[in-house]
Amino acid sequence: MKTPFTYWRAHSTILLSAFLLWSVVAEAETVQVTITANVIPRSCTLFGQTGASPATVSFGLDTSAPIFIPAGTQIGPFANDLIFTDLYGYQKSALSAISASYGNKMWDTGDVSDGPLGGYAPNPSATVWFNGPVTVGGNAIPTIVFDDSDGRLVPGGLACGVNDFGGGCGLLDRMDIFAMTEVGFCDGISGPLEMTVSVSTPALTSFSSFNVKQLLIDRRKRDLFFLSNFTLGQGTNGIDPLKDLVTLNIGNITTKIPAGSFRKVHKLPYTFVGVIDNILIKALINPLGGNQFLVQVAEYGANLSSIMNPVNVTLTIGDDTGTTSFKAIIK
């Protein structure tokens, strides 16, 4: 006799086994980056400032697709122009709400320069570089260039032949500002940069309906199967499984499938098959029309010992979410 678990194993395997398995090694997210420094003009008036004044750079950053340059890579024209640390770069398409200010001067998205690091071709082009991974609480040094007809603002900046970089190249821990004034050139320089990285939390729109159809938990085999459908709520801007972070909370178990992980082939459902935190996950999102969707998730290798009935379930896709309670089949 077939139990619900036997049925689930057979049918979920048939439904999802045709899709490629890949491993997700890090969770990507959109963060807010803020860079500040006190810049001191050098014996001149720099954008209305004559003494130490704060300069600020701010932008949102999608960390899902960095350009990686490993330490030891030659990035300049000379053999010893080797980058001292790993570098992580991001294209302008990964940035949002870009701004910079100092004194009475402001820069925005249109003033951001793109190009090879330090102007040295053929390095990959990017808008912003960091000398380490961009993480909340991290201490990576950034560099990004704002430039217009009035002047230039550059946190970081590339330098080569510096003792601190073993004679190679690296990013400077300072802010430089340059301006052309009526009496000529004026510039200013800061001490160490201060950078904060915070996670952007979007306002969420609740589903108008969210129904769990099946929740099967096998503690001994460490397997879980979840089936539900939902309808998007009023005021929603829609979901895009190809771009949205998908989060499923079942009791105290949280599964996050990073943005950009789902795939779609022709008219088939959106699918994800991969390993996250050593747990094999198979997930499917199927549009049913009229802002209605079916969601199926199977997990293999999860610690399910703490899940008890009734189980609180929350599903969040992008900025749309629903919460309900359901009596699971637990064995």
LINFEN-V20927 format. One record per residue. N is the residue number from 1. RES is the residue in one small letter. OMEGA is omega as a letter, one per 40 degrees, with the letter a starting at -180 (* if undefined). NEAR is the number of other C-alpha atoms within 8 Angstrom. Layout:
n->N res->RES omega->OMEGA near->NEAR
n->N res->RES omega->OMEGA near->NEAR
//
This chain:
n->1 res->m omega->a near->2
n->2 res->k omega->i near->6
n->3 res->t omega->i near->6
n->4 res->p omega->a near->7
n->5 res->f omega->i near->9
n->6 res->t omega->i near->8
n->7 res->y omega->a near->9
n->8 res->w omega->a near->9
n->9 res->r omega->a near->8
n->10 res->a omega->a near->8
n->11 res->h omega->i near->8
n->12 res->s omega->i near->10
n->13 res->t omega->i near->8
n->14 res->i omega->a near->8
n->15 res->l omega->a near->7
n->16 res->l omega->a near->10
n->17 res->s omega->a near->8
n->18 res->a omega->a near->6
n->19 res->f omega->a near->8
n->20 res->l omega->i near->6
n->21 res->l omega->i near->7
n->22 res->w omega->a near->7
n->23 res->s omega->i near->7
n->24 res->v omega->a near->8
n->25 res->v omega->i near->7
n->26 res->a omega->i near->4
n->27 res->e omega->i near->9
n->28 res->a omega->a near->9
n->29 res->e omega->i near->11
n->30 res->t omega->a near->11
n->31 res->v omega->i near->12
n->32 res->q omega->a near->12
n->33 res->v omega->i near->12
n->34 res->t omega->a near->11
n->35 res->i omega->i near->12
n->36 res->t omega->i near->11
n->37 res->a omega->i near->14
n->38 res->n omega->a near->10
n->39 res->v omega->a near->15
n->40 res->i omega->i near->11
n->41 res->p omega->a near->15
n->42 res->r omega->i near->8
n->43 res->s omega->i near->5
n->44 res->c omega->i near->8
n->45 res->t omega->a near->9
n->46 res->l omega->a near->13
n->47 res->f omega->i near->9
n->48 res->g omega->a near->7
n->49 res->q omega->i near->10
n->50 res->t omega->i near->10
n->51 res->g omega->a near->6
n->52 res->a omega->a near->9
n->53 res->s omega->a near->10
n->54 res->p omega->i near->10
n->55 res->a omega->a near->12
n->56 res->t omega->i near->11
n->57 res->v omega->a near->11
n->58 res->s omega->i near->12
n->59 res->f omega->i near->12
n->60 res->g omega->a near->12
n->61 res->l omega->i near->11
n->62 res->d omega->a near->11
n->63 res->t omega->a near->12
n->64 res->s omega->a near->10
n->65 res->a omega->i near->6
n->66 res->p omega->i near->8
n->67 res->i omega->a near->10
n->68 res->f omega->i near->8
n->69 res->i omega->a near->8
n->70 res->p omega->i near->9
n->71 res->a omega->a near->10
n->72 res->g omega->i near->8
n->73 res->t omega->i near->8
n->74 res->q omega->a near->11
n->75 res->i omega->i near->11
n->76 res->g omega->a near->9
n->77 res->p omega->a near->7
n->78 res->f omega->a near->6
n->79 res->a omega->a near->7
n->80 res->n omega->i near->7
n->81 res->d omega->a near->13
n->82 res->l omega->a near->13
n->83 res->i omega->a near->14
n->84 res->f omega->a near->11
n->85 res->t omega->i near->10
n->86 res->d omega->i near->11
n->87 res->l omega->i near->13
n->88 res->y omega->a near->13
n->89 res->g omega->a near->12
n->90 res->y omega->i near->14
n->91 res->q omega->a near->10
n->92 res->k omega->i near->9
n->93 res->s omega->i near->5
n->94 res->a omega->a near->9
n->95 res->l omega->i near->12
n->96 res->s omega->i near->8
n->97 res->a omega->a near->8
n->98 res->i omega->i near->11
n->99 res->s omega->i near->11
n->100 res->a omega->a near->12
n->101 res->s omega->i near->11
n->102 res->y omega->a near->11
n->103 res->g omega->a near->11
n->104 res->n omega->a near->7
n->105 res->k omega->i near->7
n->106 res->m omega->i near->8
n->107 res->w omega->i near->11
n->108 res->d omega->a near->10
n->109 res->t omega->a near->8
n->110 res->g omega->a near->5
n->111 res->d omega->a near->9
n->112 res->v omega->a near->11
n->113 res->s omega->i near->9
n->114 res->d omega->i near->9
n->115 res->g omega->i near->9
n->116 res->p omega->a near->12
n->117 res->l omega->i near->13
n->118 res->g omega->a near->7
n->119 res->g omega->a near->6
n->120 res->y omega->i near->10
n->121 res->a omega->e near->9
n->122 res->p omega->i near->5
n->123 res->n omega->i near->8
n->124 res->p omega->i near->9
n->125 res->s omega->i near->9
n->126 res->a omega->i near->14
n->127 res->t omega->a near->14
n->128 res->v omega->i near->12
n->129 res->w omega->i near->13
n->130 res->f omega->i near->13
n->131 res->n omega->i near->13
n->132 res->g omega->i near->11
n->133 res->p omega->i near->8
n->134 res->v omega->a near->9
n->135 res->t omega->i near->6
n->136 res->v omega->a near->8
n->137 res->g omega->i near->6
n->138 res->g omega->a near->9
n->139 res->n omega->i near->6
n->140 res->a omega->i near->9
n->141 res->i omega->i near->13
n->142 res->p omega->i near->11
n->143 res->t omega->i near->13
n->144 res->i omega->a near->13
n->145 res->v omega->i near->13
n->146 res->f omega->a near->13
n->147 res->d omega->i near->12
n->148 res->d omega->a near->7
n->149 res->s omega->a near->4
n->150 res->d omega->a near->7
n->151 res->g omega->a near->10
n->152 res->r omega->i near->11
n->153 res->l omega->a near->11
n->154 res->v omega->i near->12
n->155 res->p omega->a near->14
n->156 res->g omega->a near->14
n->157 res->g omega->a near->10
n->158 res->l omega->i near->11
n->159 res->a omega->i near->10
n->160 res->c omega->i near->10
n->161 res->g omega->a near->10
n->162 res->v omega->a near->10
n->163 res->n omega->a near->7
n->164 res->d omega->a near->5
n->165 res->f omega->i near->11
n->166 res->g omega->a near->8
n->167 res->g omega->i near->10
n->168 res->g omega->a near->14
n->169 res->c omega->i near->14
n->170 res->g omega->i near->12
n->171 res->l omega->a near->12
n->172 res->l omega->a near->9
n->173 res->d omega->a near->10
n->174 res->r omega->i near->12
n->175 res->m omega->i near->15
n->176 res->d omega->i near->13
n->177 res->i omega->a near->12
n->178 res->f omega->i near->12
n->179 res->a omega->i near->12
n->180 res->m omega->a near->9
n->181 res->t omega->a near->7
n->182 res->e omega->a near->4
n->183 res->v omega->i near->4
n->184 res->g omega->a near->6
n->185 res->f omega->i near->8
n->186 res->c omega->i near->13
n->187 res->d omega->i near->12
n->188 res->g omega->a near->12
n->189 res->i omega->a near->12
n->190 res->s omega->i near->12
n->191 res->g omega->a near->10
n->192 res->p omega->i near->8
n->193 res->l omega->i near->13
n->194 res->e omega->a near->7
n->195 res->m omega->i near->10
n->196 res->t omega->i near->10
n->197 res->v omega->i near->13
n->198 res->s omega->i near->8
n->199 res->v omega->i near->9
n->200 res->s omega->i near->7
n->201 res->t omega->a near->4
n->202 res->p omega->i near->5
n->203 res->a omega->a near->5
n->204 res->l omega->i near->7
n->205 res->t omega->a near->11
n->206 res->s omega->i near->9
n->207 res->f omega->i near->12
n->208 res->s omega->i near->9
n->209 res->s omega->a near->9
n->210 res->f omega->a near->12
n->211 res->n omega->i near->8
n->212 res->v omega->a near->11
n->213 res->k omega->i near->8
n->214 res->q omega->i near->9
n->215 res->l omega->a near->13
n->216 res->l omega->a near->12
n->217 res->i omega->i near->13
n->218 res->d omega->a near->12
n->219 res->r omega->a near->11
n->220 res->r omega->i near->6
n->221 res->k omega->i near->6
n->222 res->r omega->a near->12
n->223 res->d omega->i near->14
n->224 res->l omega->i near->13
n->225 res->f omega->a near->13
n->226 res->f omega->i near->13
n->227 res->l omega->a near->12
n->228 res->s omega->i near->12
n->229 res->n omega->a near->12
n->230 res->f omega->i near->13
n->231 res->t omega->i near->12
n->232 res->l omega->a near->13
n->233 res->g omega->i near->10
n->234 res->q omega->a near->6
n->235 res->g omega->i near->5
n->236 res->t omega->i near->8
n->237 res->n omega->i near->4
n->238 res->g omega->i near->7
n->239 res->i omega->i near->9
n->240 res->d omega->a near->7
n->241 res->p omega->i near->14
n->242 res->l omega->a near->11
n->243 res->k omega->a near->9
n->244 res->d omega->i near->12
n->245 res->l omega->i near->14
n->246 res->v omega->a near->13
n->247 res->t omega->i near->12
n->248 res->l omega->i near->11
n->249 res->n omega->i near->12
n->250 res->i omega->a near->11
n->251 res->g omega->i near->10
n->252 res->n omega->i near->7
n->253 res->i omega->a near->7
n->254 res->t omega->i near->9
n->255 res->t omega->i near->7
n->256 res->k omega->i near->9
n->257 res->i omega->a near->10
n->258 res->p omega->i near->11
n->259 res->a omega->i near->14
n->260 res->g omega->a near->11
n->261 res->s omega->a near->9
n->262 res->f omega->i near->11
n->263 res->r omega->i near->9
n->264 res->k omega->i near->10
n->265 res->v omega->i near->7
n->266 res->h omega->a near->4
n->267 res->k omega->i near->5
n->268 res->l omega->i near->7
n->269 res->p omega->i near->10
n->270 res->y omega->a near->13
n->271 res->t omega->i near->13
n->272 res->f omega->i near->12
n->273 res->v omega->a near->13
n->274 res->g omega->a near->11
n->275 res->v omega->i near->13
n->276 res->i omega->a near->11
n->277 res->d omega->i near->5
n->278 res->n omega->i near->6
n->279 res->i omega->i near->10
n->280 res->l omega->a near->11
n->281 res->i omega->i near->13
n->282 res->k omega->a near->12
n->283 res->a omega->a near->11
n->284 res->l omega->i near->12
n->285 res->i omega->a near->12
n->286 res->n omega->i near->10
n->287 res->p omega->a near->9
n->288 res->l omega->a near->8
n->289 res->g omega->i near->6
n->290 res->g omega->a near->5
n->291 res->n omega->i near->9
n->292 res->q omega->a near->11
n->293 res->f omega->i near->12
n->294 res->l omega->i near->13
n->295 res->v omega->i near->12
n->296 res->q omega->i near->11
n->297 res->v omega->i near->12
n->298 res->a omega->i near->12
n->299 res->e omega->a near->12
n->300 res->y omega->i near->10
n->301 res->g omega->a near->10
n->302 res->a omega->i near->9
n->303 res->n omega->a near->7
n->304 res->l omega->a near->11
n->305 res->s omega->a near->5
n->306 res->s omega->a near->6
n->307 res->i omega->a near->9
n->308 res->m omega->i near->6
n->309 res->n omega->e near->7
n->310 res->p omega->a near->8
n->311 res->v omega->i near->12
n->312 res->n omega->a near->11
n->313 res->v omega->i near->12
n->314 res->t omega->i near->12
n->315 res->l omega->i near->11
n->316 res->t omega->i near->12
n->317 res->i omega->a near->12
n->318 res->g omega->i near->10
n->319 res->d omega->i near->10
n->320 res->d omega->a near->14
n->321 res->t omega->i near->12
n->322 res->g omega->i near->12
n->323 res->t omega->i near->9
n->324 res->t omega->i near->10
n->325 res->s omega->a near->8
n->326 res->f omega->i near->11
n->327 res->k omega->a near->8
n->328 res->a omega->i near->11
n->329 res->i omega->a near->7
n->330 res->i omega->i near->7
n->331 res->k omega->* near->6
//
